Amino acid sequence: MPSSVIEEFMIIIAVVLIGLVLFGLTMTYFLPHELFSIAQQQASSLSSTSTLSVGPLLVSKNSGSAVIELYNPSVSLNVSILVFAVPSYLEQDVGIISPTSTPLFSVYLPNGQLAKTVNINSPIYDIGGRIIYDTPITIYTIPVNEPVTVTVNNVNSNSILIIWILYYSNGYWFRIDYGFTGVPSS
């Protein structure tokens, strides 16, 4: 009789241990994948309903500025913006170019105040789930549906600005839109 009690107790312990292992596997593998998938779907949905408007690049001496707005009438939220300059001959590659050094830019809200900065220390994904940038970087938070003014240092009339609109969801950063602007041709 005592041996059957011990056997049943050992079976109960084994079942509990198997349950804990399965729970641990679920929490370490399946949950992060599910959270990423949900975040990716949210970013894709926001991307498909938003329009990025970018004004011309105005250059004076060694700096330039442009007015930028992400328009989406169905939401009222903040997104983030990353702007970097590249030579204009790279215009055909704007969708695949990423910053090669720390961009020197500032973002001003419609009231003239400097936008709040955010430091990213995790990868940035495109809405397809691919990593497009994986180096710590500082970006700015901006409201949707309001124009902001971006100023960039170290640009000239042969530069273009590449603009990334970033969205943070469930611990992941996504580029939900991108565009570019340059000096208007005369």
N, C-alpha and C positions, 0 to 999 in steps of 0.2 A: 504493500500500500504506500509506504513512504516513497518508494522509487517511482511510482506513477505520478505522484505529486511533483517530484523533482523534474521528471520528464516534461510534464505539462508546463511547469514554470519555465523550463529552458525553451520550450516551443514559443511561449508567450514572449520571452526576451528576444528570441530570434526574429519573431514577427515585428516586434517594436523596432529592432535594429534595422531590419529591411525597410520598414516604413520611414525611419529617419534618413536612411541613405537615399531613398527615392525622393523624399522632401528636399534634401540637400541638393540633389541633382536638379530638381525642378527649379529651385531658387537660384542656382549658380549658372544654369544653362538656358532653360526655357524662358524664365521670366525676363532676363535682359534682352533676349531676342524678341520677345513679344513687345516689350517697351520700345525697342528700336523700331519695330514694325509700325506701332501706333504713332510714334513721333514722325516717322517717314510719311505716313498717310496724311497726318495733319499738315506737314510742310508741303506736300504735293497739292493738297486741296487749296491751301492758301496761295500757292504759286499759280495755280490755274485760274484763280479769280482775281489776281492782282495785275496791275499795269505799272511799269516803271517809266516815268517821264524824266528826261534828262535834257537840260538846257545846254547851250554851247559853252565851250571852254573859253574863258576870257583870261588872257595872259598879260601880266604886267611885270616887267623885269624878270625875276627868277621864280615867280609864283603864279598860280592860276586859280580860278574859282569857277564854280558852276552851280546852278540851282537844280535840285533833284527832289522828286516826289514819288513815293509809292502810293498808288491809288487803289483802293478797294472799298467800295461803298458799303459792303456788308459786314465790315469789322471795324472795331475801334480798339486798337492795341498798339504796342510798341514792337518794332523790329530793330535790327542793328544794321550798320552800314560799314563797309570797308572800301576804301578808295585808294588806288595806287596808279602811278603814271608809268607808261611804257612808250617806247618810240612808236611813231605813227605807222611805220611799215609792218607792225604786228597786228594791225587792225583786223585782218582776216582770222586771227587766232584768239579773239577776246574770250571765247567760251572755254578755252583750255589753258589760258595763261593764269598763273598764280603769282603772288608777290615773291620776288627773289630776295628782298631785304625788307627791313621794317619800314612801312610807308610813313611818310611825314605829311599828315593831313589833320585838319580840324573840321568840325561840323558845328554850324550855328543854327539854332532854332529860329522860327519866324520872329520871336521877340528879341532876337539879338544875343541871347544867352548861349554860351557854349554847351553843347549836348553832353550828357553824362558818358563817361568812358566805361568800358567793360573789358576785362582781361580774359582772353580765351586761352586755356591750357589743354584743350582737348581737340581732337580732329574736327574738321569741317567737312561735311558730306554734301554731295549734290543730291537732288531729290530722287535719283536712282539708287542711292545708297553707297556710292563710291566715295572714298576719301579723296578730296581735292586739295586739302591743305592740312598740314600736321605740325605746325611750329607755333609756339606761343606768340600771340599778337594782341594788340590793343585796338578795339573798335569803338564805335559810338552808338548809343541808343537813340532812335528817332521815332516820332509818332507816324503812324500811317495816315494818309490823307492830308498831310501838311507839308508844304515845301520847305526844304532846308538848303542852306548854302554851305558848300564844301570848299575849303581852301587847301591847296596842295603846294608844297615847296618843291624846288628843283624841277620845274617844268619849263618848257619853251614852246614856241609855235609848232615845233615838229613832234610834240608829245600828244598822246591821247590819255584820257583818264578812264580806267576800268572801274566800274562800280559793282560791288557785290551787295545784295540785300540778304541778310542772314536772319534766321528764325531759330529760337531756342525752344526745344520741347523735350520733356522727359529726360533731361540730362544730355541731349545731343544737339549739335549745331548743324543747321542745313542752309545751303545757299538756295534761296527760293527764287531769286531773279538776278539777272546781271545785265549790264549794258555798258556803253562807252560813249564818250563825247570827245570832240576835238575842236580846234580852232576853226571857225567857219571859213570856207574858201571865199575869196573876194571876186 
